[in-house]
Every structure is written in structure tokens, then in C-alpha cells.
Amino acid sequence: MSVRDVMAVKLREALAPTELEVIDESDRHIGHGGWREGGETHFSVKVVSPAFIGKSRVERHRMVNAILAEELAGRVHALAVNAKAPGE
Amino acid sequence: MSIQDTIKNEVTSNDVVLFMKGTPQFPMCGFSGQVVQILDYIGVPYKGVNVLEDEAIRQGIKDYANWPTIPQLYVKGEFIGGCDIVREMFQSGELQSHLAANGIPVKQGAGA
């Protein structure tokens, strides 16, 4: 399974999102810091989940970072996060 | 002084601090560069700390805020967020009003 798919599965299991997009943006960062041959280093996550209701931006990002801690400690160098509650 | 004390001293003795890769003049990472552009645009004075110059700060700042990535923006000692959060707050005008509410001058009319 690709890093992207692993991340999507983990987010789906933890947040039961109503919308989820995990985009590998590594190609846009070729040659930049942290980029590696084969990509899967720079990701963007768009997630809408009821789990975010009543949470601040920082809390939402921390939730996502915790779910993906293993990936962030490993191959993933950069993660852009857009976390919304339904209806926002 | 431990590294955590050093960081705490940095973020409490300066109103606005950006921990970043590179310097405000020469950002070494696109995400750090975006935050620099926003802060420059709204005309707020800030201190840039280049984490690439100090491995202890580079790791220490991640532990300090329990936040795994850089850049990190602090206002009056409070962790505000990374690139995505700063951009969202800038676009909605919250960043400008948060700074103003803390008595930090921003350029008039520096909206999103």
C-alpha cells in the first residue's frame, strides 16, 4: 500500500470523515528540502469530520498530526492540513 | 538554561516570533516563506528564528508546542499555528484582529 493509501485508511478509521482527500503533492516540490526520489514526501490533506466540531484550528491539526505521527516521523516531510467540521 | 527555557524566553520576550527555515530575508522553505510574506504584508514587526542554524532549537521547538512541523508562529508567548493556520487566519482577517487585540500594531487596511 502506498503511503498515501495508508494515511487515508488511518484518517478514515480515526475520524469517520464525511469528506477526505489525501493528495500527494511531492511532484510540486522536486528538488526542495525533504524531497526524495519516488515522491510520497509532501502531502495535502483535506478532511471534513464531525470529530472537529467545537475544536480550534490548532486542536484539529494536532489530531491529524497524532493520527499520522508514524508517517510524519518517517518519509513524510511536509503535510498541509485543511480540517473542517461539516457545514463550515 | 535548558533548550525549553531558551525557547520560552524567546517567545515571551518578543511579541511576535516566527520559528522558520532560513531567515525572513532568505526563507529556505516554501512554507516558511509563505508566513514571512503574510507577516510582511500586514506590516507586523517580528523576530525570525532560523532553526536550520541550531539543531537543538529545531527539535526543541517541535516538543515545545507539541507540533511536528516548521514554521511555527507565536504571539505574546502563545502558539498560533503553522503555515496553513496562519494563512487561514490571515485570509479571514483573524490574524490581524488577534494581533491588534494583543496591542501589536498592524498596517491599516491590510486585509486579505
N, CA and C atoms of all chains as a GROMACS GRO file, in nm:
protein
  600
    1MET      N    1   0.085  -0.120   0.000
    1MET     CA    2   0.000   0.000   0.000
    1MET      C    3   0.088   0.125   0.000
    2SER      N    4   0.051   0.223  -0.078
    2SER     CA    5   0.129   0.347  -0.082
    2SER      C    6   0.114   0.424   0.048
    3VAL      N    7   0.206   0.514   0.073
    3VAL     CA    8   0.198   0.599   0.193
    3VAL      C    9   0.066   0.676   0.192
    4ARG      N   10   0.028   0.721   0.076
    4ARG     CA   11  -0.097   0.796   0.061
    4ARG      C   12  -0.216   0.711   0.107
    5ASP      N   13  -0.220   0.586   0.062
    5ASP     CA   14  -0.331   0.497   0.099
    5ASP      C   15  -0.331   0.467   0.248
    6VAL      N   16  -0.214   0.446   0.305
    6VAL     CA   17  -0.204   0.419   0.448
    6VAL      C   18  -0.258   0.538   0.527
    7MET      N   19  -0.219   0.658   0.484
    7MET     CA   20  -0.266   0.778   0.553
    7MET      C   21  -0.417   0.790   0.544
    8ALA      N   22  -0.472   0.761   0.426
    8ALA     CA   23  -0.616   0.772   0.406
    8ALA      C   24  -0.690   0.672   0.496
    9VAL      N   25  -0.638   0.551   0.505
    9VAL     CA   26  -0.702   0.448   0.588
    9VAL      C   27  -0.701   0.491   0.735
   10LYS      N   28  -0.587   0.541   0.782
   10LYS     CA   29  -0.576   0.583   0.922
   10LYS      C   30  -0.671   0.698   0.954
   11LEU      N   31  -0.679   0.794   0.864
   11LEU     CA   32  -0.768   0.910   0.886
   11LEU      C   33  -0.914   0.865   0.884
   12ARG      N   34  -0.946   0.775   0.792
   12ARG     CA   35  -1.084   0.725   0.782
   12ARG      C   36  -1.125   0.652   0.911
   13GLU      N   37  -1.035   0.569   0.959
   13GLU     CA   38  -1.066   0.492   1.080
   13GLU      C   39  -1.080   0.582   1.202
   14ALA      N   40  -0.993   0.684   1.213
   14ALA     CA   41  -0.989   0.765   1.334
   14ALA      C   42  -1.096   0.875   1.335
   15LEU      N   43  -1.131   0.927   1.217
   15LEU     CA   44  -1.215   1.048   1.214
   15LEU      C   45  -1.352   1.026   1.151
   16ALA      N   46  -1.375   0.911   1.092
   16ALA     CA   47  -1.501   0.886   1.021
   16ALA      C   48  -1.542   1.008   0.938
   17PRO      N   49  -1.456   1.052   0.848
   17PRO     CA   50  -1.482   1.177   0.776
   17PRO      C   51  -1.599   1.167   0.678
   18THR      N   52  -1.668   1.279   0.659
   18THR     CA   53  -1.771   1.285   0.556
   18THR      C   54  -1.707   1.319   0.421
   19GLU      N   55  -1.590   1.382   0.427
   19GLU     CA   56  -1.512   1.406   0.305
   19GLU      C   57  -1.366   1.386   0.339
   20LEU      N   58  -1.293   1.324   0.247
   20LEU     CA   59  -1.150   1.305   0.272
   20LEU      C   60  -1.074   1.304   0.140
   21GLU      N   61  -0.970   1.385   0.134
   21GLU     CA   62  -0.882   1.385   0.018
   21GLU      C   63  -0.739   1.384   0.069
   22VAL      N   64  -0.660   1.288   0.026
   22VAL     CA   65  -0.518   1.289   0.057
   22VAL      C   66  -0.444   1.300  -0.076
   23ILE      N   67  -0.376   1.413  -0.093
   23ILE     CA   68  -0.314   1.440  -0.223
   23ILE      C   69  -0.162   1.438  -0.208
   24ASP      N   70  -0.098   1.361  -0.294
   24ASP     CA   71   0.049   1.358  -0.298
   24ASP      C   72   0.096   1.476  -0.384
   25GLU      N   73   0.152   1.575  -0.319
   25GLU     CA   74   0.197   1.695  -0.391
   25GLU      C   75   0.348   1.695  -0.412
   26SER      N   76   0.409   1.578  -0.394
   26SER     CA   77   0.555   1.572  -0.397
   26SER      C   78   0.614   1.626  -0.528
   27ASP      N   79   0.541   1.604  -0.638
   27ASP     CA   80   0.593   1.649  -0.767
   27ASP      C   81   0.611   1.800  -0.773
   28ARG      N   82   0.533   1.872  -0.690
   28ARG     CA   83   0.546   2.017  -0.690
   28ARG      C   84   0.666   2.064  -0.608
   29HIS      N   85   0.732   1.968  -0.542
   29HIS     CA   86   0.843   2.005  -0.454
   29HIS      C   87   0.974   1.939  -0.495
   30ILE      N   88   0.981   1.893  -0.620
   30ILE     CA   89   1.103   1.825  -0.666
   30ILE      C   90   1.223   1.917  -0.645
   31GLY      N   91   1.324   1.861  -0.579
   31GLY     CA   92   1.447   1.938  -0.556
   31GLY      C   93   1.443   2.022  -0.429
   32HIS      N   94   1.324   2.039  -0.370
   32HIS     CA   95   1.314   2.115  -0.246
   32HIS      C   96   1.358   2.029  -0.128
   33GLY      N   97   1.374   2.094  -0.013
   33GLY     CA   98   1.415   2.022   0.108
   33GLY      C   99   1.319   1.909   0.139
   34GLY      N  100   1.374   1.793   0.173
   34GLY     CA  101   1.291   1.681   0.215
   34GLY      C  102   1.239   1.596   0.102
   35TRP      N  103   1.252   1.645  -0.023
   35TRP     CA  104   1.203   1.565  -0.134
   35TRP      C  105   1.296   1.447  -0.158
   36ARG      N  106   1.236   1.332  -0.196
   36ARG     CA  107   1.316   1.215  -0.226
   36ARG      C  108   1.270   1.153  -0.356
   37GLU      N  109   1.359   1.082  -0.420
   37GLU     CA  110   1.326   1.006  -0.541
   37GLU      C  111   1.207   0.916  -0.509
   38GLY      N  112   1.107   0.915  -0.595
   38GLY     CA  113   0.990   0.831  -0.571
   38GLY      C  114   0.875   0.906  -0.507
   39GLY      N  115   0.902   1.027  -0.462
   39GLY     CA  116   0.794   1.111  -0.408
   39GLY      C  117   0.743   1.061  -0.273
   40GLU      N  118   0.612   1.082  -0.250
   40GLU     CA  119   0.548   1.046  -0.123
   40GLU      C  120   0.614   1.116  -0.004
   41THR      N  121   0.655   1.239  -0.024
   41THR     CA  122   0.720   1.317   0.082
   41THR      C  123   0.636   1.438   0.123
   42HIS      N  124   0.562   1.494   0.028
   42HIS     CA  125   0.483   1.614   0.053
   42HIS      C  126   0.335   1.584   0.026
   43PHE      N  127   0.253   1.602   0.129
   43PHE     CA  128   0.111   1.569   0.114
   43PHE      C  129   0.022   1.685   0.155
   44SER      N  130  -0.098   1.682   0.100
   44SER     CA  131  -0.200   1.775   0.141
   44SER      C  132  -0.324   1.694   0.180
   45VAL      N  133  -0.380   1.724   0.296
   45VAL     CA  134  -0.497   1.651   0.345
   45VAL      C  135  -0.613   1.748   0.358
   46LYS      N  136  -0.723   1.713   0.296
   46LYS     CA  137  -0.848   1.788   0.316
   46LYS      C  138  -0.945   1.694   0.383
   47VAL      N  139  -0.993   1.730   0.501
   47VAL     CA  140  -1.078   1.637   0.573
   47VAL      C  141  -1.193   1.713   0.641
   48VAL      N  142  -1.312   1.660   0.623
   48VAL     CA  143  -1.431   1.714   0.690
   48VAL      C  144  -1.482   1.604   0.782
   49SER      N  145  -1.492   1.634   0.911
   49SER     CA  146  -1.533   1.531   1.007
   49SER      C  147  -1.608   1.593   1.124
   50PRO      N  148  -1.710   1.521   1.170
   50PRO     CA  149  -1.782   1.569   1.290
   50PRO      C  150  -1.691   1.571   1.413
   51ALA      N  151  -1.579   1.496   1.407
   51ALA     CA  152  -1.486   1.494   1.520
   51ALA      C  153  -1.426   1.631   1.547
   52PHE      N  154  -1.436   1.723   1.449
   52PHE     CA  155  -1.375   1.855   1.464
   52PHE      C  156  -1.470   1.959   1.524
   53ILE      N  157  -1.595   1.920   1.545
   53ILE     CA  158  -1.692   2.016   1.599
   53ILE      C  159  -1.644   2.067   1.735
   54GLY      N  160  -1.641   2.198   1.750
   54GLY     CA  161  -1.602   2.258   1.878
   54GLY      C  162  -1.453   2.260   1.905
   55LYS      N  163  -1.371   2.218   1.806
   55LYS     CA  164  -1.225   2.217   1.824
   55LYS      C  165  -1.163   2.337   1.752
   56SER      N  166  -1.058   2.390   1.813
   56SER     CA  167  -0.986   2.501   1.750
   56SER      C  168  -0.903   2.448   1.633
   57ARG      N  169  -0.851   2.541   1.554
   57ARG     CA  170  -0.766   2.500   1.441
   57ARG      C  171  -0.646   2.419   1.490
   58VAL      N  172  -0.581   2.472   1.596
   58VAL     CA  173  -0.462   2.402   1.646
   58VAL      C  174  -0.499   2.262   1.695
   59GLU      N  175  -0.611   2.249   1.765
   59GLU     CA  176  -0.653   2.117   1.814
   59GLU      C  177  -0.679   2.021   1.697
   60ARG      N  178  -0.743   2.071   1.593
   60ARG     CA  179  -0.772   1.986   1.476
   60ARG      C  180  -0.643   1.936   1.411
   61HIS      N  181  -0.550   2.030   1.393
   61HIS     CA  182  -0.423   1.989   1.331
   61HIS      C  183  -0.349   1.889   1.419
   62ARG      N  184  -0.355   1.911   1.551
   62ARG     CA  185  -0.287   1.817   1.641
   62ARG      C  186  -0.349   1.678   1.630
   63MET      N  187  -0.482   1.672   1.614
   63MET     CA  188  -0.548   1.542   1.598
   63MET      C  189  -0.496   1.471   1.474
   64VAL      N  190  -0.490   1.545   1.363
   64VAL     CA  191  -0.442   1.486   1.237
   64VAL      C  192  -0.295   1.445   1.251
   65ASN      N  193  -0.215   1.533   1.311
   65ASN     CA  194  -0.072   1.502   1.328
   65ASN      C  195  -0.052   1.377   1.412
   66ALA      N  196  -0.137   1.360   1.515
   66ALA     CA  197  -0.123   1.244   1.603
   66ALA      C  198  -0.159   1.116   1.528
   67ILE      N  199  -0.263   1.123   1.446
   67ILE     CA  200  -0.306   1.005   1.370
   67ILE      C  201  -0.196   0.963   1.271
   68LEU      N  202  -0.127   1.063   1.218
   68LEU     CA  203  -0.025   1.037   1.116
   68LEU      C  204   0.117   1.049   1.171
   69ALA      N  205   0.131   1.035   1.303
   69ALA     CA  206   0.261   1.056   1.368
   69ALA      C  207   0.371   0.969   1.307
   70GLU      N  208   0.334   0.842   1.282
   70GLU     CA  209   0.433   0.748   1.228
   70GLU      C  210   0.486   0.795   1.091
   71GLU      N  211   0.393   0.841   1.007
   71GLU     CA  212   0.430   0.886   0.874
   71GLU      C  213   0.515   1.013   0.883
   72LEU      N  214   0.475   1.105   0.973
   72LEU     CA  215   0.547   1.232   0.987
   72LEU      C  216   0.688   1.210   1.041
   73ALA      N  217   0.704   1.104   1.120
   73ALA     CA  218   0.836   1.075   1.176
   73ALA      C  219   0.923   1.004   1.071
   74GLY      N  220   0.859   0.956   0.966
   74GLY     CA  221   0.931   0.879   0.866
   74GLY      C  222   0.948   0.955   0.736
   75ARG      N  223   0.888   0.902   0.633
   75ARG     CA  224   0.913   0.952   0.499
   75ARG      C  225   0.849   1.089   0.473
   76VAL      N  226   0.736   1.116   0.538
   76VAL     CA  227   0.660   1.237   0.507
   76VAL      C  228   0.728   1.360   0.566
   77HIS      N  229   0.763   1.453   0.479
   77HIS     CA  230   0.839   1.571   0.519
   77HIS      C  231   0.746   1.689   0.543
   78ALA      N  232   0.639   1.698   0.465
   78ALA     CA  233   0.550   1.814   0.477
   78ALA      C  234   0.406   1.770   0.463
   79LEU      N  235   0.320   1.828   0.546
   79LEU     CA  236   0.179   1.792   0.545
   79LEU      C  237   0.097   1.920   0.558
   80ALA      N  238   0.026   1.954   0.451
   80ALA     CA  239  -0.066   2.066   0.458
   80ALA      C  240  -0.201   2.011   0.503
   81VAL      N  241  -0.265   2.078   0.598
   81VAL     CA  242  -0.390   2.026   0.654
   81VAL      C  243  -0.501   2.128   0.642
   82ASN      N  244  -0.613   2.084   0.588
   82ASN     CA  245  -0.735   2.164   0.585
   82ASN      C  246  -0.841   2.080   0.656
   83ALA      N  247  -0.871   2.117   0.782
   83ALA     CA  248  -0.962   2.036   0.864
   83ALA      C  249  -1.086   2.117   0.899
   84LYS      N  250  -1.201   2.067   0.855
   84LYS     CA  251  -1.328   2.138   0.879
   84LYS      C  252  -1.429   2.044   0.943
   85ALA      N  253  -1.520   2.105   1.017
   85ALA     CA  254  -1.636   2.030   1.063
   85ALA      C  255  -1.743   2.043   0.955
   86PRO      N  256  -1.838   1.949   0.950
   86PRO     CA  257  -1.943   1.957   0.848
   86PRO      C  258  -2.015   2.092   0.854
   87GLY      N  259  -2.040   2.151   0.739
   87GLY     CA  260  -2.115   2.277   0.734
   87GLY      C  261  -2.028   2.401   0.744
   88GLU      N  262  -1.901   2.386   0.767
   88GLU     CA  263  -1.812   2.503   0.776
   88GLU      C  264  -1.767   2.548   0.638
   89MET      N  265   2.076   2.720   3.097
   89MET     CA  266   1.933   2.723   3.063
   89MET      C  267   1.904   2.606   2.968
   90SER      N  268   1.796   2.533   2.994
   90SER     CA  269   1.761   2.422   2.904
   90SER      C  270   1.706   2.479   2.774
   91ILE      N  271   1.698   2.395   2.674
   91ILE     CA  272   1.651   2.443   2.543
   91ILE      C  273   1.505   2.489   2.554
   92GLN      N  274   1.427   2.418   2.637
   92GLN     CA  275   1.286   2.458   2.654
   92GLN      C  276   1.277   2.596   2.721
   93ASP      N  277   1.366   2.624   2.815
   93ASP     CA  278   1.368   2.756   2.879
   93ASP      C  279   1.411   2.864   2.780
   94THR      N  280   1.509   2.829   2.696
   94THR     CA  281   1.556   2.924   2.595
   94THR      C  282   1.441   2.962   2.501
   95ILE      N  283   1.365   2.862   2.459
   95ILE     CA  284   1.252   2.887   2.368
   95ILE      C  285   1.146   2.970   2.439
   96LYS      N  286   1.118   2.933   2.561
   96LYS     CA  287   1.016   3.006   2.636
   96LYS      C  288   1.056   3.153   2.652
   97ASN      N  289   1.183   3.174   2.681
   97ASN     CA  290   1.235   3.310   2.694
   97ASN      C  291   1.220   3.386   2.561
   98GLU      N  292   1.250   3.319   2.451
   98GLU     CA  293   1.240   3.380   2.318
   98GLU      C  294   1.096   3.424   2.288
   99VAL      N  295   0.999   3.336   2.314
   99VAL     CA  296   0.861   3.367   2.274
   99VAL      C  297   0.791   3.460   2.373
  100THR      N  298   0.846   3.475   2.493
  100THR     CA  299   0.780   3.566   2.586
  100THR      C  300   0.848   3.704   2.590
  101SER      N  301   0.973   3.710   2.546
  101SER     CA  302   1.039   3.841   2.547
  101SER      C  303   1.024   3.915   2.414
  102ASN      N  304   0.967   3.847   2.313
  102ASN     CA  305   0.935   3.913   2.186
  102ASN      C  306   0.785   3.896   2.158
  103ASP      N  307   0.722   4.003   2.111
  103ASP     CA  308   0.576   3.998   2.088
  103ASP      C  309   0.539   3.894   1.983
  104VAL      N  310   0.611   3.896   1.871
  104VAL     CA  311   0.580   3.805   1.761
  104VAL      C  312   0.708   3.735   1.720
  105VAL      N  313   0.707   3.602   1.725
  105VAL     CA  314   0.826   3.524   1.690
  105VAL      C  315   0.786   3.418   1.587
  106LEU      N  316   0.867   3.408   1.481
  106LEU     CA  317   0.845   3.303   1.382
  106LEU      C  318   0.966   3.210   1.380
  107PHE      N  319   0.944   3.084   1.417
  107PHE     CA  320   1.047   2.983   1.402
  107PHE      C  321   1.035   2.930   1.260
  108MET      N  322   1.144   2.939   1.185
  108MET     CA  323   1.135   2.913   1.042
  108MET      C  324   1.265   2.850   0.990
  109LYS      N  325   1.258   2.803   0.866
  109LYS     CA  326   1.378   2.754   0.800
  109LYS      C  327   1.431   2.868   0.713
  110GLY      N  328   1.551   2.914   0.743
  110GLY     CA  329   1.608   3.030   0.676
  110GLY      C  330   1.576   3.155   0.756
  111THR      N  331   1.590   3.269   0.690
  111THR     CA  332   1.567   3.398   0.756
  111THR      C  333   1.454   3.471   0.683
  112PRO      N  334   1.395   3.573   0.747
  112PRO     CA  335   1.292   3.650   0.678
  112PRO      C  336   1.340   3.703   0.542
  113GLN      N  337   1.469   3.737   0.532
  113GLN     CA  338   1.523   3.785   0.404
  113GLN      C  339   1.542   3.670   0.305
  114PHE      N  340   1.584   3.552   0.356
  114PHE     CA  341   1.608   3.437   0.269
  114PHE      C  342   1.545   3.310   0.326
  115PRO      N  343   1.413   3.297   0.311
  115PRO     CA  344   1.347   3.173   0.357
  115PRO      C  345   1.401   3.054   0.277
  116MET      N  346   1.424   2.941   0.347
  116MET     CA  347   1.479   2.824   0.281
  116MET      C  348   1.373   2.717   0.257
  117CYS      N  349   1.246   2.753   0.275
  117CYS     CA  350   1.140   2.655   0.260
  117CYS      C  351   1.015   2.732   0.220
  118GLY      N  352   0.936   2.674   0.130
  118GLY     CA  353   0.819   2.744   0.079
  118GLY      C  354   0.716   2.777   0.186
  119PHE      N  355   0.702   2.688   0.285
  119PHE     CA  356   0.602   2.710   0.389
  119PHE      C  357   0.645   2.825   0.481
  120SER      N  358   0.772   2.827   0.517
  120SER     CA  359   0.824   2.939   0.596
  120SER      C  360   0.811   3.069   0.516
  121GLY      N  361   0.840   3.060   0.387
  121GLY     CA  362   0.832   3.179   0.301
  121GLY      C  363   0.692   3.237   0.295
  122GLN      N  364   0.591   3.150   0.295
  122GLN     CA  365   0.453   3.199   0.290
  122GLN      C  366   0.418   3.280   0.415
  123VAL      N  367   0.463   3.233   0.530
  123VAL     CA  368   0.432   3.303   0.655
  123VAL      C  369   0.506   3.438   0.659
  124VAL      N  370   0.630   3.439   0.612
  124VAL     CA  371   0.706   3.564   0.604
  124VAL      C  372   0.631   3.665   0.517
  125GLN      N  373   0.581   3.619   0.403
  125GLN     CA  374   0.509   3.710   0.312
  125GLN      C  375   0.386   3.769   0.381
  126ILE      N  376   0.314   3.687   0.455
  126ILE     CA  377   0.193   3.733   0.523
  126ILE      C  378   0.229   3.835   0.631
  127LEU      N  379   0.330   3.803   0.712
  127LEU     CA  380   0.368   3.896   0.820
  127LEU      C  381   0.420   4.027   0.761
  128ASP      N  382   0.497   4.018   0.654
  128ASP     CA  383   0.547   4.140   0.590
  128ASP      C  384   0.431   4.222   0.532
  129TYR      N  385   0.335   4.151   0.475
  129TYR     CA  386   0.221   4.219   0.412
  129TYR      C  387   0.140   4.296   0.516
  130ILE      N  388   0.115   4.235   0.630
  130ILE     CA  389   0.036   4.306   0.730
  130ILE      C  390   0.123   4.401   0.813
  131GLY      N  391   0.253   4.401   0.784
  131GLY     CA  392   0.341   4.503   0.840
  131GLY      C  393   0.363   4.489   0.990
  132VAL      N  394   0.362   4.366   1.040
  132VAL     CA  395   0.384   4.347   1.182
  132VAL      C  396   0.533   4.321   1.208
  133PRO      N  397   0.590   4.388   1.309
  133PRO     CA  398   0.729   4.358   1.342
  133PRO      C  399   0.739   4.220   1.407
  134TYR      N  400   0.839   4.142   1.370
  134TYR     CA  401   0.854   4.009   1.429
  134TYR      C  402   0.999   3.968   1.429
  135LYS      N  403   1.027   3.870   1.513
  135LYS     CA  404   1.161   3.813   1.515
  135LYS      C  405   1.160   3.678   1.447
  136GLY      N  406   1.248   3.659   1.351
  136GLY     CA  407   1.261   3.529   1.285
  136GLY      C  408   1.373   3.449   1.350
  137VAL      N  409   1.346   3.324   1.384
  137VAL     CA  410   1.449   3.236   1.439
  137VAL      C  411   1.474   3.124   1.338
  138ASN      N  412   1.596   3.118   1.288
  138ASN     CA  413   1.631   3.019   1.186
  138ASN      C  414   1.667   2.886   1.253
  139VAL      N  415   1.577   2.788   1.241
  139VAL     CA  416   1.600   2.660   1.310
  139VAL      C  417   1.711   2.579   1.243
  140LEU      N  418   1.744   2.614   1.118
  140LEU     CA  419   1.849   2.540   1.049
  140LEU      C  420   1.986   2.570   1.107
  141GLU      N  421   1.994   2.678   1.185
  141GLU     CA  422   2.123   2.715   1.245
  141GLU      C  423   2.146   2.646   1.379
  142ASP      N  424   2.042   2.581   1.432
  142ASP     CA  425   2.055   2.525   1.566
  142ASP      C  426   1.970   2.399   1.579
  143GLU      N  427   2.036   2.285   1.573
  143GLU     CA  428   1.965   2.157   1.575
  143GLU      C  429   1.885   2.139   1.705
  144ALA      N  430   1.936   2.194   1.815
  144ALA     CA  431   1.865   2.179   1.943
  144ALA      C  432   1.734   2.256   1.941
  145ILE      N  433   1.734   2.373   1.879
  145ILE     CA  434   1.609   2.450   1.868
  145ILE      C  435   1.517   2.384   1.768
  146ARG      N  436   1.573   2.333   1.661
  146ARG     CA  437   1.491   2.268   1.556
  146ARG      C  438   1.408   2.156   1.617
  147GLN      N  439   1.470   2.073   1.700
  147GLN     CA  440   1.395   1.966   1.765
  147GLN      C  441   1.315   2.019   1.884
  148GLY      N  442   1.378   2.110   1.960
  148GLY     CA  443   1.316   2.162   2.082
  148GLY      C  444   1.184   2.233   2.058
  149ILE      N  445   1.173   2.302   1.945
  149ILE     CA  446   1.051   2.378   1.918
  149ILE      C  447   0.935   2.284   1.886
  150LYS      N  448   0.968   2.168   1.829
  150LYS     CA  449   0.863   2.069   1.800
  150LYS      C  450   0.806   2.014   1.930
  151ASP      N  451   0.893   1.993   2.026
  151ASP     CA  452   0.848   1.943   2.157
  151ASP      C  453   0.774   2.053   2.233
  152TYR      N  454   0.825   2.175   2.222
  152TYR     CA  455   0.769   2.287   2.299
  152TYR      C  456   0.620   2.304   2.270
  153ALA      N  457   0.586   2.303   2.142
  153ALA     CA  458   0.446   2.327   2.104
  153ALA      C  459   0.370   2.197   2.080
  154ASN      N  460   0.436   2.083   2.097
  154ASN     CA  461   0.376   1.957   2.057
  154ASN      C  462   0.322   1.971   1.914
  155TRP      N  463   0.410   2.012   1.827
  155TRP     CA  464   0.376   2.041   1.688
  155TRP      C  465   0.491   1.993   1.602
  156PRO      N  466   0.467   1.902   1.505
  156PRO     CA  467   0.580   1.832   1.443
  156PRO      C  468   0.649   1.907   1.329
  157THR      N  469   0.595   2.023   1.293
  157THR     CA  470   0.649   2.086   1.172
  157THR      C  471   0.688   2.232   1.195
  158ILE      N  472   0.763   2.284   1.100
  158ILE     CA  473   0.809   2.422   1.098
  158ILE      C  474   0.762   2.481   0.966
  159PRO      N  475   0.715   2.602   0.959
  159PRO     CA  476   0.723   2.712   1.057
  159PRO      C  477   0.624   2.702   1.174
  160GLN      N  478   0.652   2.779   1.278
  160GLN     CA  479   0.563   2.795   1.393
  160GLN      C  480   0.561   2.944   1.430
  161LEU      N  481   0.439   2.997   1.445
  161LEU     CA  482   0.424   3.139   1.480
  161LEU      C  483   0.374   3.152   1.624
  162TYR      N  484   0.437   3.244   1.698
  162TYR     CA  485   0.399   3.273   1.836
  162TYR      C  486   0.366   3.420   1.851
  163VAL      N  487   0.258   3.449   1.924
  163VAL     CA  488   0.221   3.586   1.957
  163VAL      C  489   0.209   3.596   2.108
  164LYS      N  490   0.288   3.684   2.167
  164LYS     CA  491   0.288   3.702   2.312
  164LYS      C  492   0.301   3.569   2.386
  165GLY      N  493   0.388   3.484   2.337
  165GLY     CA  494   0.414   3.357   2.403
  165GLY      C  495   0.317   3.246   2.368
  166GLU      N  496   0.211   3.280   2.295
  166GLU     CA  497   0.110   3.178   2.262
  166GLU      C  498   0.136   3.121   2.123
  167PHE      N  499   0.133   2.989   2.112
  167PHE     CA  500   0.148   2.924   1.982
  167PHE      C  501   0.022   2.947   1.898
  168ILE      N  502   0.040   3.006   1.781
  168ILE     CA  503  -0.074   3.037   1.694
  168ILE      C  504  -0.099   2.925   1.594
  169GLY      N  505   0.008   2.875   1.532
  169GLY     CA  506  -0.008   2.767   1.436
  169GLY      C  507   0.105   2.765   1.336
  170GLY      N  508   0.089   2.676   1.237
  170GLY     CA  509   0.186   2.665   1.129
  170GLY      C  510   0.134   2.738   1.006
  171CYS      N  511   0.190   2.704   0.892
  171CYS     CA  512   0.160   2.777   0.769
  171CYS      C  513   0.011   2.777   0.733
  172ASP      N  514  -0.052   2.661   0.739
  172ASP     CA  515  -0.194   2.653   0.698
  172ASP      C  516  -0.282   2.739   0.788
  173ILE      N  517  -0.258   2.733   0.918
  173ILE     CA  518  -0.342   2.806   1.013
  173ILE      C  519  -0.319   2.956   0.998
  174VAL      N  520  -0.193   2.996   0.985
  174VAL     CA  521  -0.163   3.139   0.968
  174VAL      C  522  -0.229   3.192   0.841
  175ARG      N  523  -0.222   3.113   0.734
  175ARG     CA  524  -0.283   3.158   0.608
  175ARG      C  525  -0.435   3.170   0.622
  176GLU      N  526  -0.497   3.070   0.683
  176GLU     CA  527  -0.643   3.076   0.703
  176GLU      C  528  -0.682   3.196   0.787
  177MET      N  529  -0.605   3.220   0.895
  177MET     CA  530  -0.638   3.332   0.983
  177MET      C  531  -0.615   3.466   0.915
  178PHE      N  532  -0.513   3.471   0.830
  178PHE     CA  533  -0.487   3.594   0.753
  178PHE      C  534  -0.602   3.621   0.657
  179GLN      N  535  -0.644   3.516   0.586
  179GLN     CA  536  -0.748   3.533   0.485
  179GLN      C  537  -0.881   3.575   0.547
  180SER      N  538  -0.907   3.528   0.669
  180SER     CA  539  -1.034   3.563   0.733
  180SER      C  540  -1.023   3.694   0.812
  181GLY      N  541  -0.900   3.746   0.823
  181GLY     CA  542  -0.881   3.870   0.899
  181GLY      C  543  -0.858   3.848   1.048
  182GLU      N  544  -0.866   3.720   1.090
  182GLU     CA  545  -0.850   3.688   1.233
  182GLU      C  546  -0.708   3.717   1.283
  183LEU      N  547  -0.611   3.694   1.195
  183LEU     CA  548  -0.472   3.716   1.237
  183LEU      C  549  -0.451   3.863   1.272
  184GLN      N  550  -0.500   3.950   1.182
  184GLN     CA  551  -0.486   4.093   1.204
  184GLN      C  552  -0.558   4.135   1.333
  185SER      N  553  -0.679   4.084   1.354
  185SER     CA  554  -0.754   4.126   1.473
  185SER      C  555  -0.694   4.066   1.600
  186HIS      N  556  -0.637   3.945   1.589
  186HIS     CA  557  -0.572   3.884   1.705
  186HIS      C  558  -0.450   3.966   1.746
  187LEU      N  559  -0.373   4.012   1.648
  187LEU     CA  560  -0.256   4.095   1.678
  187LEU      C  561  -0.299   4.227   1.740
  188ALA      N  562  -0.399   4.290   1.678
  188ALA     CA  563  -0.448   4.419   1.729
  188ALA      C  564  -0.499   4.403   1.872
  189ALA      N  565  -0.571   4.293   1.899
  189ALA     CA  566  -0.626   4.270   2.032
  189ALA      C  567  -0.515   4.253   2.136
  190ASN      N  568  -0.396   4.212   2.089
  190ASN     CA  569  -0.282   4.198   2.178
  190ASN      C  570  -0.194   4.323   2.180
  191GLY      N  571  -0.247   4.430   2.123
  191GLY     CA  572  -0.175   4.557   2.127
  191GLY      C  573  -0.056   4.565   2.034
  192ILE      N  574  -0.057   4.479   1.931
  192ILE     CA  575   0.054   4.480   1.835
  192ILE      C  576   0.007   4.549   1.707
  193PRO      N  577   0.076   4.658   1.669
  193PRO     CA  578   0.027   4.736   1.555
  193PRO      C  579   0.039   4.661   1.422
  194VAL      N  580  -0.067   4.666   1.343
  194VAL     CA  581  -0.061   4.617   1.205
  194VAL      C  582  -0.095   4.733   1.112
  195LYS      N  583  -0.055   4.720   0.986
  195LYS     CA  584  -0.083   4.823   0.888
  195LYS      C  585  -0.233   4.840   0.871
  196GLN      N  586  -0.280   4.962   0.869
  196GLN     CA  587  -0.423   4.987   0.845
  196GLN      C  588  -0.460   4.935   0.707
  197GLY      N  589  -0.574   4.870   0.700
  197GLY     CA  590  -0.624   4.828   0.570
  197GLY      C  591  -0.553   4.708   0.511
  198ALA      N  592  -0.470   4.642   0.592
  198ALA     CA  593  -0.401   4.522   0.541
  198ALA      C  594  -0.494   4.402   0.553
  199GLY      N  595  -0.597   4.401   0.472
  199GLY     CA  596  -0.693   4.290   0.475
  199GLY      C  597  -0.640   4.175   0.393
  200ALA      N  598  -0.725   4.076   0.373
  200ALA     CA  599  -0.682   3.959   0.296
  200ALA      C  600  -0.680   3.991   0.148
   0.00000   0.00000   0.00000
